[in-house]
């Protein structure tokens, strides 16, 4: 991580700890919060999750309502402890996850969901 970013995050965390309260006012974009606000919340609380994106799937479905997108509820692909399943170049190395992704692609190609696209 960039040293300058790390210093800024530490400063932000300290300011949060020292404050009596935090008031948030934000724009709405695509049925969700402003990206910079999300980053300001995420950086001070950042940690690698073992849940593999399970909770963000629900939120992304809400965001895609704006586009009238057809987002499947199932099957869901969750990759717990994802940091252990990719190599240094970002290539997926976990065979079980690769197989689940292949199955998901087959599902997306089904006419009933993608309307033959």
C-alpha positions as CSV (number, residue, x, y, z in Angstrom):
1,X,0.0,0.0,0.0
2,X,1.2,3.5,-0.8
3,X,2.8,5.1,2.3
4,X,1.0,8.4,1.7
5,X,-2.4,6.6,1.7
6,X,-1.5,4.8,4.8
7,X,-0.7,8.1,6.6
8,X,-4.0,9.6,5.4
9,X,-6.0,6.6,6.6
10,X,-4.3,6.7,10.0
11,X,-5.1,10.4,10.3
12,X,-8.8,9.8,9.3
13,X,-9.1,7.0,11.9
14,X,-7.6,9.2,14.6
15,X,-10.1,12.0,13.7
16,X,-13.0,9.6,13.9
17,X,-11.9,8.3,17.3
18,X,-11.6,11.9,18.6
19,X,-15.0,13.0,17.3
20,X,-18.2,13.1,19.3
21,X,-20.3,12.2,16.3
22,X,-20.1,12.0,12.5
23,X,-22.8,13.5,10.3
24,X,-23.1,12.2,6.8
25,X,-24.8,13.9,3.9
26,X,-24.4,12.4,0.4
27,X,-25.6,12.2,-3.1
28,X,-27.3,9.2,-4.4
29,X,-26.0,7.4,-7.5
30,X,-27.7,4.4,-9.1
31,X,-29.7,3.7,-5.8
32,X,-26.5,3.7,-3.8
33,X,-24.2,6.0,-1.9
34,X,-21.6,8.2,-3.5
35,X,-18.4,6.3,-4.3
36,X,-16.1,8.6,-2.4
37,X,-18.2,8.3,0.7
38,X,-18.1,4.5,0.5
39,X,-14.3,4.7,0.2
40,X,-14.1,7.0,3.2
41,X,-16.0,4.5,5.3
42,X,-14.2,1.5,3.9
43,X,-10.5,2.5,4.3
44,X,-10.5,3.1,8.1
45,X,-12.4,-0.1,8.7
46,X,-10.6,-2.2,6.1
47,X,-9.9,-5.9,6.6
48,X,-10.0,-9.0,4.4
49,X,-13.2,-10.8,4.9
50,X,-13.7,-14.5,5.2
51,X,-17.2,-14.3,3.9
52,X,-16.2,-13.9,0.3
53,X,-18.5,-11.1,-0.8
54,X,-21.7,-12.7,0.4
55,X,-23.2,-9.5,1.8
56,X,-22.2,-7.3,-1.2
57,X,-24.2,-9.4,-3.6
58,X,-27.4,-8.2,-2.0
59,X,-26.3,-4.6,-2.3
60,X,-25.2,-4.9,-5.9
61,X,-28.6,-6.3,-6.8
62,X,-30.1,-3.1,-5.4
63,X,-27.7,-0.9,-7.4
64,X,-28.5,-2.7,-10.6
65,X,-32.3,-2.0,-10.2
66,X,-31.4,1.4,-11.7
67,X,-30.3,-0.3,-14.9
68,X,-33.3,-2.6,-15.0
69,X,-30.7,-5.4,-15.1
70,X,-31.7,-9.0,-14.7
71,X,-29.4,-10.2,-11.9
72,X,-29.7,-13.8,-10.8
73,X,-30.3,-14.5,-7.1
74,X,-29.0,-18.1,-7.6
75,X,-26.5,-19.6,-8.1
76,X,-24.3,-17.3,-6.1
77,X,-20.5,-17.6,-6.2
78,X,-18.9,-16.7,-2.9
79,X,-15.1,-17.0,-2.6
80,X,-14.2,-17.1,1.1
81,X,-10.7,-16.2,2.0
82,X,-10.2,-15.0,-1.6
83,X,-6.7,-13.6,-0.8
84,X,-5.5,-17.2,-0.7
85,X,-7.0,-18.3,-4.0
86,X,-5.2,-16.0,-6.4
87,X,-1.5,-15.8,-7.4
88,X,0.6,-12.6,-7.2
89,X,-0.5,-11.7,-10.8
90,X,-4.2,-11.9,-9.9
91,X,-4.8,-15.2,-11.6
92,X,-7.4,-17.5,-10.0
93,X,-5.6,-20.7,-8.8
94,X,-8.3,-22.4,-6.8
95,X,-9.7,-25.3,-8.8
96,X,-13.0,-25.6,-6.9
97,X,-13.7,-21.9,-7.6
98,X,-12.8,-22.3,-11.2
99,X,-15.3,-25.1,-11.6
100,X,-18.1,-23.1,-9.8
101,X,-17.4,-20.2,-12.2
102,X,-17.7,-22.5,-15.2
103,X,-21.1,-23.7,-14.0
104,X,-22.2,-20.1,-13.5
105,X,-21.2,-19.3,-17.1
106,X,-23.3,-22.2,-18.3
107,X,-26.2,-20.9,-16.3
108,X,-25.9,-17.4,-17.8
109,X,-25.9,-18.9,-21.3
110,X,-29.3,-20.5,-20.7
111,X,-32.0,-18.8,-22.9
112,X,-34.5,-18.4,-20.1
113,X,-32.3,-16.0,-18.3
114,X,-30.3,-14.1,-20.9
115,X,-33.0,-14.1,-23.6
116,X,-30.7,-15.7,-26.1
117,X,-28.0,-13.0,-25.9
